[in-house]
Amino acid sequence: MKYIFGLGLPRTCTNSLGSALHLIGINGECKCILNDFYNKREKDNNSTDYKYIIYNDAYQELDMLLCDDKIYNNKYILTIRNNNDWNKSIQNFDKKELVEELKTIKMDEYIDKINKIFKEKNCIHNLLIINIFEEEDELLWSKLYKFLNLDPEDDVIDSEFPKINLNQ
């Protein structure tokens, strides 16, 4: 079993990514640290060799998540967002200490850090970066299918890419 780890920060559509993976038959779980959300999604007919784990506190555990025994054998998806919009969004939450911690993170620096790690370990092919806020649905599905080596001819998704809580 291979894993798909979400590396996105809170409020970058990590739950939307989990929902999309579930729609294409991948079981897994999501956790949001800003609103204490946890969702485990399972289907009896799991048709892939993957399972996803998308916890948007992954930024706190990058050393563990990106260690050599994991980074070479699993897939990683980084959901991103415009830095200004992201900063506005995280401020809508009551967890003041957590929000203050998140405000010290710059989206561009975080993306660069993730990219650098994957490039240095020669496994950039195990990283997908998507912006669910700005990319068209068809492009998002296409990137996801290609990244996971799934054949869109066999499993065509004709629906919109899930977008949960974009209004915050």
N, C-alpha and C positions, 0 to 999 in steps of 0.2 A: 504494500500500500504506500503510495506517495501522498504527500500532503501539499496543499496549497495554503500558504501562510499569507494573511493580509498584513501589510506593513503601514497602512494608512493611519494618519492621525485622526482623532475624533473630528466629526463634522466634515469628512471628505467622502461620504457615501459608502462607508464600510459595510453597513447593513444592506444597502442596495446591491453591492457586489455579492454578498452572501445570498441574497434572494435570486440574483441572476445565475449563480452557480447551482443553486437548488433547482431552478427551472430546467437546466440542462442535465439534471440527474445526478448531481454530486451532493452527497450528504455532508453536513458539517454544522458548525456552530459559530455564532457571533456574540460579542459582548461589547457593550458601550460603557465606558467609565464615567461619562458625563451624566447619564440619566439612569444608571444602574439597570440597563437593559441586558437581557440574556435570552438568546433564542437558539434552540437546537432544532435543526431541520433534517428530517430523515424521510426517505422514500423506501418502500420495500424493494423497488426495482432499480436500485442503484446500478447504473450501467457503466460506470467508469472505475478506473483504478485509483481514483483520487478521493481524498476527504479534505474539506477545508476547515481552517481554524482562523477566524478573523476577530482578533481582539484589538481594539484600537488603542490599547496601551502598549503595543509592540515596541514603540519607540523607547520604552524603559528597559527592554530586554533584548536589544539588538545583538549583543555579544552572544547570548545563548541561542537566539533564533538563527543567527548567521554564522554559527561555528562550522568548521569544515565538514563534520559528519552530516550536517543538515543541508548546507547551502548547495552542495553538489548533487544531492539526491532528491530535492524537492523543488517546487515552484513557488514563486513569490509575486504578489501583486501589490503594487503601491498605488493607492488612490490619492489623487492630488486635487488641489483647489487653488484658485487665486488667493494669494496671501492676505490681501485686504479684506476680501469677503470672508475668508476663514477666521481672521481675527474678530470681525464683527459677530460672526456666528457663535464662537465659543463664549463670548461675553454674555450671551443670553442665558447662561446656566448659573445656578446658585452655588455650586461648589467652588467657592472663592479661591481656596488654596490651589486646587487643581487648575483653575482658569489662570491664575497667576503663573503657575509652572508652564502651562501651555503657551502663554504669551511670550515666554522667553525663546520659544522655538520659531525660527524663520522658515517658512515653507521651502524656499529655494535652497537654503542651506541643508535642510533635511533631505531633499531630493538629491542634492549633490553628494551628500554623505552616503546615501544608499547606493547611488550609481558607482561611486568610488570603490566601495567595498566589493561590489559584484565585478567590477573591472579588474581590480587587483587580484581577485581570486579566479579570474578567467572563466567566469560563469554568467556573463551578462545575459546569455540565452535563457537563464532561469528566472529572469526578472521582467515583468510587464508593468508599465506605468500607464495609467489611464486617468482621464479627467472626466468623470461622469457628468459634471456640471456643464462642460463646454463641448464635448465630442458628440457627434450625431449617433443615434441608436445603432444604425447599421454598421458604423465604424467600430463601435464598442463591441458588438456581437462578433464582428469579423476578427478583431484583435484577440478576443477571448478564445474563440474557436481555434485560431491559428496557434496561439500560445500553448494551448492544451492538446494540440495535435488531434483535434476532433474534426470530423468531416461534416461541414455544414449541409452537404447534400443529403446526408443521412438523418441529421437532427436539426432541421431548419427551425429557427425561432422566428416566427412572424410577428411577434409582439414587440411592444416598446421595451427598451431596456429599463429594468426597475429603477425608480427614482423615489426613494422613501425620504420624507422630511426635507425636501429641497428648499422649502420656504423658511428655514431657520438659518 
